Amino acid sequence: MGKSVARVRVLEIDNKTKYLLLQAYNFFCMNKIFLIGNLTKDPEIRMTSSGKKVASFAIAVNVGKDANGQEIVQYFNLSAWEKKADLVESYVKKGHKIAIFGRLQNRSWDKPDGSKGYATDVVVTDIELLTSRNESERLATHATQNPETPATVTPKSVPNNQNLPEINIDEMDISSQMPF
């Protein structure tokens, strides 16, 4: 019996093909998250030992109601780095509504009892401020006058469904509005 010989063929790939392969890889290997929620407390701003600024904060996201009609709320820990941390430090406070795009990041550590601790955080890649300036000022005033009572963001009034026009989406031409 003869020895098996493995043969490797190297392919020359042009830049366009490399780009398309990378796009396909990114499509199937995706780590993206989009959340809209309210800050549960003021962000904590700190500098890492390497001199990078990071803002750590948490948001509460309403995800619906349970069978008893009680709101279901989920909490997410977030971190924003460098310029995003500057934005958070300057404009985002407890009670503010924000939208974030980000990615999930897992971390682990050794607990004092010897077991392993795990957490999943959201690293912010983009942030949109959804609280208006007037609402922001109202929240700030409430926080200084009533530091123990949480402030709430007042939702804008939504008209009754009976006053909304009926729209037939089958008759709409949205092909010119689609990005693809």
C-alpha positions as CSV (number, residue, x, y, z in Angstrom):
1,M,0.0,0.0,0.0
2,G,1.2,3.4,-0.9
3,K,1.2,6.5,1.2
4,S,-1.7,9.0,0.9
5,V,-0.6,12.3,-0.4
6,A,-2.7,15.4,0.3
7,R,-2.5,18.0,-2.4
8,V,-3.4,21.6,-1.7
9,R,-4.4,23.9,-4.5
10,V,-4.0,27.6,-3.9
11,L,-6.6,29.8,-5.6
12,E,-5.9,33.3,-6.8
13,I,-8.9,35.4,-5.8
14,D,-9.5,39.0,-7.1
15,N,-10.4,41.8,-4.7
16,K,-14.1,41.8,-5.7
17,T,-14.4,38.1,-5.0
18,K,-12.7,38.6,-1.6
19,Y,-15.1,41.4,-0.8
20,L,-18.2,39.3,-1.7
21,L,-16.9,36.4,0.4
22,L,-16.3,38.7,3.3
23,Q,-19.9,40.1,3.0
24,A,-21.3,36.5,2.9
25,Y,-19.2,35.6,5.9
26,N,-20.5,38.7,7.8
27,F,-24.1,37.9,6.8
28,F,-23.9,34.4,8.3
29,C,-21.7,35.3,11.3
30,M,-23.5,38.2,12.8
31,N,-23.4,39.6,16.3
32,K,-25.7,42.6,16.3
33,I,-28.3,43.9,18.8
34,F,-30.8,46.8,18.6
35,L,-32.5,48.0,21.8
36,I,-34.8,50.9,22.9
37,G,-35.1,51.6,26.6
38,N,-34.8,54.0,29.5
39,L,-31.6,54.4,31.6
40,T,-32.1,53.0,35.1
41,K,-29.5,55.3,36.6
42,D,-26.9,57.9,35.6
43,P,-24.0,56.5,33.6
44,E,-20.7,55.7,35.3
45,I,-17.8,57.2,33.5
46,R,-14.2,55.9,34.1
47,M,-10.8,55.6,32.4
48,T,-9.2,52.3,31.8
49,S,-5.6,51.6,32.8
50,S,-4.7,52.1,29.1
51,G,-6.3,55.6,29.1
52,K,-9.5,54.8,27.2
53,K,-12.8,56.4,28.4
54,V,-15.7,54.0,29.0
55,A,-19.3,54.8,30.1
56,S,-21.1,51.9,31.9
57,F,-24.9,52.1,32.2
58,A,-28.1,50.0,32.1
59,I,-31.4,50.3,30.3
60,A,-34.8,48.9,31.0
61,V,-36.7,47.5,28.0
62,N,-40.4,46.9,28.1
63,V,-41.1,43.7,26.2
64,G,-44.8,43.3,26.7
65,K,-47.3,42.1,29.3
66,D,-47.7,38.8,31.1
67,A,-51.0,36.9,31.5
68,N,-52.0,39.1,34.5
69,G,-51.4,42.4,32.5
70,Q,-48.2,43.2,34.4
71,E,-45.4,44.8,32.3
72,I,-42.5,42.5,31.6
73,V,-39.2,44.5,31.8
74,Q,-35.7,43.2,30.9
75,Y,-32.5,44.9,31.9
76,F,-29.4,45.2,29.9
77,N,-25.9,46.3,30.9
78,L,-24.2,48.5,28.3
79,S,-20.8,50.0,27.8
80,A,-19.8,52.8,25.4
81,W,-16.2,53.6,24.5
82,E,-14.2,56.7,23.6
83,K,-16.4,59.1,21.5
84,K,-19.6,57.2,22.3
85,A,-18.7,57.5,26.0
86,D,-18.2,61.3,25.6
87,L,-21.7,61.5,24.1
88,V,-23.2,59.4,26.9
89,E,-21.4,61.5,29.5
90,S,-22.7,64.8,28.1
91,Y,-26.3,64.0,27.1
92,V,-27.6,60.8,28.7
93,K,-29.0,60.7,32.2
94,K,-31.3,58.5,34.4
95,G,-34.8,58.1,32.8
96,H,-33.7,59.2,29.3
97,K,-35.0,57.0,26.4
98,I,-32.3,55.9,24.0
99,A,-31.9,53.6,21.0
100,I,-28.7,51.7,20.7
101,F,-27.0,49.5,18.1
102,G,-24.3,47.2,19.5
103,R,-22.9,43.8,19.8
104,L,-23.0,41.2,22.6
105,Q,-19.8,40.5,24.5
106,N,-19.4,37.6,27.0
107,R,-17.1,37.8,30.0
108,S,-16.2,35.6,32.8
109,W,-14.4,35.9,36.2
110,D,-13.5,33.9,39.2
111,K,-15.8,34.4,42.2
112,P,-14.4,34.6,45.7
113,D,-16.1,31.2,46.4
114,G,-14.0,29.6,43.6
115,S,-16.8,29.3,41.1
116,K,-16.9,30.9,37.7
117,G,-19.1,34.0,37.1
118,Y,-20.5,34.8,33.6
119,A,-22.2,37.9,32.2
120,T,-23.2,39.1,28.8
121,D,-23.0,42.8,28.1
122,V,-23.8,45.1,25.2
123,V,-21.0,47.1,23.6
124,V,-22.6,50.2,22.0
125,T,-21.6,50.9,18.4
126,D,-24.2,53.6,17.8
127,I,-26.6,55.5,19.9
128,E,-29.6,57.7,19.2
129,L,-31.1,60.0,21.9
130,L,-34.9,59.7,22.0
131,T,-35.7,62.0,24.9
132,S,-36.5,65.6,23.8
133,R,-34.7,68.5,25.3
134,N,-37.9,69.6,27.2
135,E,-38.4,66.1,28.6
136,S,-34.7,66.0,29.5
137,E,-35.0,69.3,31.4
138,R,-38.2,68.0,33.2
139,L,-36.4,64.8,34.3
140,A,-33.4,66.8,35.5
141,T,-35.7,69.1,37.6
142,H,-37.5,66.1,39.0
143,A,-34.2,64.4,40.0
144,T,-33.0,67.5,41.9
145,Q,-36.3,68.1,43.7
146,N,-37.1,64.4,44.4
147,P,-33.9,62.3,44.5
148,E,-35.6,59.3,46.0
149,T,-38.6,59.1,43.6
150,P,-38.0,57.8,40.1
151,A,-39.0,60.0,37.3
152,T,-41.0,58.7,34.4
153,V,-41.0,59.7,30.8
154,T,-44.5,60.8,29.7
155,P,-45.4,59.1,26.4
156,K,-46.7,61.3,23.6
157,S,-50.4,61.0,23.2
158,V,-51.4,58.5,20.5
159,P,-54.7,59.2,18.6
160,N,-57.5,56.7,18.8
161,N,-57.3,54.1,16.1
162,Q,-60.7,55.2,14.8
163,N,-59.2,58.5,13.7
164,L,-56.4,56.8,11.7
165,P,-56.9,56.4,7.9
166,E,-57.0,52.9,6.5
167,I,-54.0,52.0,4.3
168,N,-54.0,49.2,1.8
169,I,-50.4,48.1,1.5
170,D,-51.1,46.1,-1.6
171,E,-51.7,49.4,-3.5
172,M,-48.5,51.0,-2.3
173,D,-45.5,51.3,-4.5
174,I,-42.6,51.0,-2.1
175,S,-40.0,49.6,-4.6
176,S,-38.4,53.1,-5.0
177,Q,-38.1,53.4,-1.2
178,M,-36.3,50.1,-0.5
179,P,-32.5,50.2,-0.2
180,F,-32.1,46.8,-2.0
